[in-house]
Amino acid sequence: MSSLITMDDLSDEDIQEVLDAAERLLPVAKGDIHLPLLQGRILGNLFFEPSTRTRMSFETAMKRLGGEVVNLGAVASSSVVKGETLYDTIRMVDGYADIIALRHPRQGAAQYAADAAEVPIANGGDGAGHHPTQTMLDLFTIRQAHGRLDGLRVVMAGDLRYGRTVHSLAHALVRFNCELVFASPEGLKMPTEIVEDLEVHGAIILESDDLQNHIDDADVLYMTRIQKERFPDEDEYRKVAGSFSLSADNLTNVKEGMIVMHPLPRVDEISPDVDKTRHARYFEQAFNGVVTRMALLCRMLGVEVPAKIGGGA
């Protein structure tokens, strides 16, 4: 494959192949086995928005596979402050790297970059648009816990209006006949155009402003942060801040195998007492960003992951 901008760039078969490759790469991601599949290759990390997990997991993934990474660094100390356009930045880094991971605050920026670049672009999040590499690690986490993706009941809660993670994940889960519950405050509902598109593709969707009533029947509870930085008006943010939160007490009657996920960082939407329950998966989910991005980097660079991986470090 070339660039990965949205989940539409991956077929259902592609998704399963990437997840299978990621499964095989787990010991490499953990550092137990040295497998320099991408030795001599360079990843350009261009993050125009703050990031911890996505940026660091891309970097870790590349280095675990023997590759190197060049980083844009802080935007304030780059040529962006001199007025350099995204087009020129991409064309410049295109000559330095074999693949680019891009995060940008403007929706559509990843596709724009892909049109400008000759090397593959991995969309690490474009505004409130798409975040396909996050979706892949989310799918990997769900499949790890349940052994499948098909036919699950998934509750997505919190900021569904601005949350690009849930936008991408919802589109992916529809392919696997999952039932979706969108629980959010009135002002943060899943955008109408996304709901309509999901329903056109056969999705079974329930929308609600009540989270607790839908937890007990869930196989997956996907919590999200109320994203202050996405709100054009701080007064609007204050109206919904802290309105959806989860504690261990809320999990008393849930299914034994139900998992709680979160793309992180969390603020106050998941209490620390949830961390100690058997349902918490968000820190494993964050680690899974390394192994799934390893599989994606290999695929995008045309490098095959061996069917069997063994040996010592």
One Martini backbone bead per residue (centre of mass of N, CA, C, O) as a GRO file, in nm:
protein
  313
    1MET     BB    1   0.102   0.032   0.009
    2SER     BB    2   0.079   0.355   0.066
    3SER     BB    3  -0.119   0.550   0.199
    4LEU     BB    4  -0.269   0.648   0.529
    5ILE     BB    5  -0.571   0.831   0.585
    6THR     BB    6  -0.795   0.612   0.587
    7MET     BB    7  -0.984   0.323   0.623
    8ASP     BB    8  -1.036   0.309   0.307
    9ASP     BB    9  -0.729   0.202   0.254
   10LEU     BB   10  -0.865  -0.057   0.388
   11SER     BB   11  -0.943  -0.364   0.384
   12ASP     BB   12  -1.055  -0.627   0.551
   13GLU     BB   13  -0.807  -0.797   0.478
   14ASP     BB   14  -0.594  -0.593   0.558
   15ILE     BB   15  -0.662  -0.575   0.854
   16GLN     BB   16  -0.605  -0.872   0.925
   17GLU     BB   17  -0.311  -0.875   0.827
   18VAL     BB   18  -0.205  -0.659   1.021
   19LEU     BB   19  -0.292  -0.800   1.285
   20ASP     BB   20  -0.127  -1.057   1.236
   21ALA     BB   21   0.149  -0.917   1.219
   22ALA     BB   22   0.137  -0.790   1.499
   23GLU     BB   23   0.129  -1.052   1.656
   24ARG     BB   24   0.416  -1.147   1.557
   25LEU     BB   25   0.559  -0.865   1.673
   26LEU     BB   26   0.548  -0.859   1.985
   27PRO     BB   27   0.846  -0.946   2.069
   28VAL     BB   28   0.968  -0.695   1.929
   29ALA     BB   29   0.815  -0.469   2.084
   30LYS     BB   30   0.940  -0.585   2.370
   31GLY     BB   31   1.256  -0.674   2.305
   32ASP     BB   32   1.306  -0.998   2.270
   33ILE     BB   33   1.347  -0.933   1.958
   34HIS     BB   34   1.564  -0.899   1.682
   35LEU     BB   35   1.421  -0.711   1.383
   36PRO     BB   36   1.569  -0.546   1.100
   37LEU     BB   37   1.353  -0.470   0.858
   38LEU     BB   38   1.424  -0.127   0.859
   39GLN     BB   39   1.699  -0.105   0.775
   40GLY     BB   40   1.778   0.215   0.631
   41ARG     BB   41   1.527   0.353   0.730
   42ILE     BB   42   1.316   0.659   0.731
   43LEU     BB   43   1.139   0.853   0.966
   44GLY     BB   44   0.903   1.121   0.948
   45ASN     BB   45   0.816   1.338   1.214
   46LEU     BB   46   0.505   1.532   1.184
   47PHE     BB   47   0.412   1.749   1.456
   48PHE     BB   48   0.160   2.011   1.484
   49GLU     BB   49   0.077   1.857   1.742
   50PRO     BB   50   0.033   1.735   2.027
   51SER     BB   51   0.228   1.438   2.142
   52THR     BB   52   0.288   1.107   2.269
   53ARG     BB   53   0.195   0.823   2.166
   54THR     BB   54   0.215   0.851   1.860
   55ARG     BB   55   0.503   0.950   1.835
   56MET     BB   56   0.648   0.733   2.016
   57SER     BB   57   0.539   0.478   1.868
   58PHE     BB   58   0.661   0.535   1.596
   59GLU     BB   59   0.952   0.548   1.693
   60THR     BB   60   0.965   0.270   1.826
   61ALA     BB   61   0.886   0.102   1.581
   62MET     BB   62   1.125   0.182   1.401
   63LYS     BB   63   1.357   0.099   1.602
   64ARG     BB   64   1.276  -0.203   1.646
   65LEU     BB   65   1.330  -0.232   1.312
   66GLY     BB   66   1.614  -0.055   1.258
   67GLY     BB   67   1.540   0.229   1.227
   68GLU     BB   68   1.494   0.575   1.163
   69VAL     BB   69   1.454   0.920   1.307
   70VAL     BB   70   1.290   1.225   1.216
   71ASN     BB   71   1.218   1.543   1.367
   72LEU     BB   72   1.057   1.841   1.384
   73GLY     BB   73   0.953   1.926   1.645
   74ALA     BB   74   0.896   2.223   1.743
   75VAL     BB   75   0.714   2.450   1.581
   76ALA     BB   76   0.851   2.713   1.708
   77SER     BB   77   1.149   2.589   1.583
   78SER     BB   78   1.047   2.616   1.297
   79SER     BB   79   0.968   2.721   0.965
   80VAL     BB   80   0.670   2.784   1.020
   81VAL     BB   81   0.722   3.070   1.158
   82LYS     BB   82   0.822   3.179   0.860
   83GLY     BB   83   0.585   3.052   0.652
   84GLU     BB   84   0.588   2.766   0.592
   85THR     BB   85   0.444   2.537   0.414
   86LEU     BB   86   0.320   2.228   0.398
   87TYR     BB   87   0.415   2.163   0.118
   88ASP     BB   88   0.718   2.235   0.164
   89THR     BB   89   0.769   2.048   0.399
   90ILE     BB   90   0.703   1.785   0.256
   91ARG     BB   91   0.905   1.812   0.018
   92MET     BB   92   1.152   1.818   0.202
   93VAL     BB   93   1.111   1.548   0.368
   94ASP     BB   94   1.095   1.365   0.119
   95GLY     BB   95   1.424   1.377   0.101
   96TYR     BB   96   1.478   1.237   0.405
   97ALA     BB   97   1.248   1.016   0.372
   98ASP     BB   98   1.046   0.707   0.338
   99ILE     BB   99   0.846   0.816   0.566
  100ILE     BB  100   0.536   0.974   0.696
  101ALA     BB  101   0.430   1.121   1.001
  102LEU     BB  102   0.110   1.292   1.047
  103ARG     BB  103   0.020   1.586   1.236
  104HIS     BB  104  -0.285   1.792   1.220
  105PRO     BB  105  -0.528   2.044   1.278
  106ARG     BB  106  -0.619   1.998   0.979
  107GLN     BB  107  -0.861   1.897   0.798
  108GLY     BB  108  -0.701   1.722   0.523
  109ALA     BB  109  -0.385   1.730   0.546
  110ALA     BB  110  -0.305   1.437   0.472
  111GLN     BB  111  -0.404   1.441   0.179
  112TYR     BB  112  -0.236   1.680   0.092
  113ALA     BB  113   0.037   1.543   0.154
  114ALA     BB  114   0.000   1.297  -0.035
  115ASP     BB  115  -0.013   1.475  -0.296
  116ALA     BB  116   0.291   1.595  -0.248
  117ALA     BB  117   0.413   1.320  -0.206
  118GLU     BB  118   0.624   1.026  -0.265
  119VAL     BB  119   0.588   0.929   0.004
  120PRO     BB  120   0.443   0.788   0.254
  121ILE     BB  121   0.142   0.854   0.447
  122ALA     BB  122   0.076   0.878   0.798
  123ASN     BB  123  -0.207   0.927   0.976
  124GLY     BB  124  -0.194   1.097   1.307
  125GLY     BB  125  -0.401   1.323   1.267
  126ASP     BB  126  -0.681   1.541   1.146
  127GLY     BB  127  -0.812   1.687   1.358
  128ALA     BB  128  -1.160   1.585   1.335
  129GLY     BB  129  -1.116   1.343   1.151
  130HIS     BB  130  -0.856   1.120   1.129
  131HIS     BB  131  -0.719   0.786   1.287
  132PRO     BB  132  -0.610   0.496   1.166
  133THR     BB  133  -0.381   0.393   1.358
  134GLN     BB  134  -0.564   0.392   1.605
  135THR     BB  135  -0.771   0.194   1.499
  136MET     BB  136  -0.578  -0.048   1.476
  137LEU     BB  137  -0.511  -0.065   1.782
  138ASP     BB  138  -0.803  -0.101   1.869
  139LEU     BB  139  -0.860  -0.364   1.715
  140PHE     BB  140  -0.637  -0.525   1.849
  141THR     BB  141  -0.745  -0.501   2.140
  142ILE     BB  142  -1.019  -0.633   2.088
  143ARG     BB  143  -0.912  -0.904   1.974
  144GLN     BB  144  -0.752  -0.986   2.222
  145ALA     BB  145  -1.002  -0.998   2.421
  146HIS     BB  146  -1.227  -1.159   2.208
  147GLY     BB  147  -1.109  -1.302   1.931
  148ARG     BB  148  -1.276  -1.066   1.787
  149LEU     BB  149  -1.497  -0.837   1.584
  150ASP     BB  150  -1.761  -0.971   1.559
  151GLY     BB  151  -2.068  -0.875   1.702
  152LEU     BB  152  -2.028  -0.630   1.882
  153ARG     BB  153  -2.076  -0.420   2.167
  154VAL     BB  154  -2.027  -0.063   2.130
  155VAL     BB  155  -1.933   0.197   2.349
  156MET     BB  156  -1.941   0.546   2.291
  157ALA     BB  157  -1.787   0.810   2.494
  158GLY     BB  158  -1.843   1.162   2.489
  159ASP     BB  159  -1.647   1.300   2.240
  160LEU     BB  160  -1.804   1.272   1.920
  161ARG     BB  161  -1.755   1.533   1.754
  162TYR     BB  162  -1.416   1.567   1.784
  163GLY     BB  163  -1.348   1.253   1.777
  164ARG     BB  164  -1.141   1.088   1.563
  165THR     BB  165  -1.129   0.804   1.682
  166VAL     BB  166  -1.442   0.741   1.659
  167HIS     BB  167  -1.478   0.789   1.363
  168SER     BB  168  -1.290   0.562   1.261
  169LEU     BB  169  -1.393   0.321   1.434
  170ALA     BB  170  -1.687   0.312   1.341
  171HIS     BB  171  -1.627   0.244   1.043
  172ALA     BB  172  -1.484  -0.026   1.107
  173LEU     BB  173  -1.705  -0.181   1.280
  174VAL     BB  174  -1.924  -0.203   1.060
  175ARG     BB  175  -1.776  -0.428   0.895
  176PHE     BB  176  -1.826  -0.627   1.174
  177ASN     BB  177  -2.121  -0.605   1.287
  178CYS     BB  178  -2.150  -0.382   1.495
  179GLU     BB  179  -2.286  -0.247   1.777
  180LEU     BB  180  -2.379   0.098   1.830
  181VAL     BB  181  -2.308   0.331   2.101
  182PHE     BB  182  -2.393   0.680   2.150
  183ALA     BB  183  -2.252   0.858   2.426
  184SER     BB  184  -2.365   1.199   2.491
  185PRO     BB  185  -2.374   1.507   2.495
  186GLU     BB  186  -2.558   1.709   2.307
  187GLY     BB  187  -2.298   1.888   2.197
  188LEU     BB  188  -2.133   1.579   2.136
  189LYS     BB  189  -2.236   1.448   1.901
  190MET     BB  190  -2.245   1.268   1.645
  191PRO     BB  191  -2.223   1.341   1.342
  192THR     BB  192  -2.470   1.320   1.115
  193GLU     BB  193  -2.301   1.231   0.863
  194ILE     BB  194  -2.184   0.979   1.003
  195VAL     BB  195  -2.441   0.832   1.082
  196GLU     BB  196  -2.558   0.814   0.794
  197ASP     BB  197  -2.320   0.656   0.674
  198LEU     BB  198  -2.338   0.410   0.861
  199GLU     BB  199  -2.633   0.333   0.784
  200VAL     BB  200  -2.579   0.283   0.485
  201HIS     BB  201  -2.370   0.042   0.591
  202GLY     BB  202  -2.564  -0.111   0.825
  203ALA     BB  203  -2.590   0.021   1.091
  204ILE     BB  204  -2.633  -0.019   1.443
  205ILE     BB  205  -2.785   0.261   1.617
  206LEU     BB  206  -2.742   0.427   1.938
  207GLU     BB  207  -2.863   0.719   2.096
  208SER     BB  208  -2.726   0.897   2.394
  209ASP     BB  209  -2.720   1.072   2.731
  210ASP     BB  210  -2.676   0.776   2.867
  211LEU     BB  211  -2.439   0.567   2.996
  212GLN     BB  212  -2.520   0.355   3.223
  213ASN     BB  213  -2.754   0.203   3.053
  214HIS     BB  214  -2.504   0.069   2.847
  215ILE     BB  215  -2.283  -0.103   3.001
  216ASP     BB  216  -2.385  -0.401   3.074
  217ASP     BB  217  -2.400  -0.488   2.743
  218ALA     BB  218  -2.105  -0.451   2.694
  219ASP     BB  219  -1.788  -0.525   2.538
  220VAL     BB  220  -1.727  -0.214   2.480
  221LEU     BB  221  -1.567   0.077   2.636
  222TYR     BB  222  -1.530   0.403   2.482
  223MET     BB  223  -1.349   0.651   2.601
  224THR     BB  224  -1.349   1.018   2.615
  225ARG     BB  225  -1.229   1.328   2.584
  226ILE     BB  226  -1.283   1.651   2.657
  227GLN     BB  227  -1.188   1.884   2.405
  228LYS     BB  228  -1.088   2.194   2.460
  229GLU     BB  229  -0.920   2.260   2.188
  230ARG     BB  230  -1.195   2.233   1.997
  231PHE     BB  231  -1.321   2.481   2.122
  232PRO     BB  232  -1.436   2.800   2.033
  233ASP     BB  233  -1.583   2.797   2.328
  234GLU     BB  234  -1.539   2.797   2.668
  235ASP     BB  235  -1.834   2.790   2.765
  236GLU     BB  236  -1.906   2.527   2.619
  237TYR     BB  237  -1.706   2.352   2.771
  238ARG     BB  238  -1.814   2.394   3.065
  239LYS     BB  239  -2.094   2.251   3.018
  240VAL     BB  240  -1.938   1.945   2.967
  241ALA     BB  241  -1.741   1.921   3.175
  242GLY     BB  242  -1.756   1.615   3.345
  243SER     BB  243  -2.030   1.460   3.240
  244PHE     BB  244  -1.838   1.203   3.176
  245SER     BB  245  -1.796   0.933   3.408
  246LEU     BB  246  -1.574   0.671   3.550
  247SER     BB  247  -1.615   0.404   3.781
  248ALA     BB  248  -1.603   0.115   3.954
  249ASP     BB  249  -1.908   0.128   4.038
  250ASN     BB  250  -2.013   0.110   3.729
  251LEU     BB  251  -1.900  -0.218   3.705
  252THR     BB  252  -2.070  -0.431   3.865
  253ASN     BB  253  -2.274  -0.543   3.598
  254VAL     BB  254  -2.078  -0.634   3.401
  255LYS     BB  255  -1.916  -0.799   3.191
  256GLU     BB  256  -1.644  -0.989   3.236
  257GLY     BB  257  -1.516  -0.912   2.927
  258MET     BB  258  -1.521  -0.624   2.956
  259ILE     BB  259  -1.383  -0.328   2.803
  260VAL     BB  260  -1.171  -0.046   2.873
  261MET     BB  261  -1.126   0.239   2.672
  262HIS     BB  262  -0.854   0.479   2.571
  263PRO     BB  263  -0.658   0.711   2.393
  264LEU     BB  264  -0.554   0.929   2.531
  265PRO     BB  265  -0.574   1.146   2.749
  266ARG     BB  266  -0.681   1.179   3.065
  267VAL     BB  267  -0.874   1.338   3.315
  268ASP     BB  268  -1.207   1.271   3.448
  269GLU     BB  269  -1.345   1.007   3.294
  270ILE     BB  270  -1.134   0.820   3.465
  271SER     BB  271  -1.089   0.656   3.733
  272PRO     BB  272  -0.825   0.511   3.902
  273ASP     BB  273  -1.002   0.260   4.007
  274VAL     BB  274  -1.017   0.120   3.722
  275ASP     BB  275  -0.723   0.015   3.683
  276LYS     BB  276  -0.772  -0.248   3.887
  277THR     BB  277  -0.942  -0.372   3.689
  278ARG     BB  278  -1.017  -0.615   3.441
  279HIS     BB  279  -1.118  -0.390   3.221
  280ALA     BB  280  -0.862  -0.248   3.183
  281ARG     BB  281  -0.687  -0.131   2.853
  282TYR     BB  282  -0.533   0.150   2.796
  283PHE     BB  283  -0.228   0.068   2.833
  284GLU     BB  284  -0.223  -0.160   2.629
  285GLN     BB  285  -0.325   0.012   2.399
  286ALA     BB  286  -0.075   0.196   2.387
  287PHE     BB  287   0.127  -0.031   2.321
  288ASN     BB  288  -0.019  -0.124   2.054
  289GLY     BB  289   0.097   0.108   1.883
  290VAL     BB  290   0.362  -0.027   1.818
  291VAL     BB  291   0.280  -0.297   1.674
  292THR     BB  292   0.089  -0.176   1.456
  293ARG     BB  293   0.301   0.027   1.337
  294MET     BB  294   0.495  -0.184   1.247
  295ALA     BB  295   0.307  -0.323   1.043
  296LEU     BB  296   0.250  -0.065   0.875
  297LEU     BB  297   0.536   0.012   0.795
  298CYS     BB  298   0.594  -0.243   0.639
  299ARG     BB  299   0.362  -0.224   0.437
  300MET     BB  300   0.427   0.069   0.324
  301LEU     BB  301   0.738  -0.044   0.248
  302GLY     BB  302   0.727  -0.349   0.139
  303VAL     BB  303   0.758  -0.534   0.406
  304GLU     BB  304   0.780  -0.852   0.514
  305VAL     BB  305   0.639  -1.045   0.755
  306PRO     BB  306   0.712  -1.308   0.904
  307ALA     BB  307   0.546  -1.601   0.981
  308LYS     BB  308   0.808  -1.650   1.161
  309ILE     BB  309   0.918  -1.562   1.497
  310GLY     BB  310   1.255  -1.599   1.625
  311GLY     BB  311   1.471  -1.602   1.881
  312GLY     BB  312   1.701  -1.389   1.989
  313ALA     BB  313   1.824  -1.069   2.088
   0.00000   0.00000   0.00000
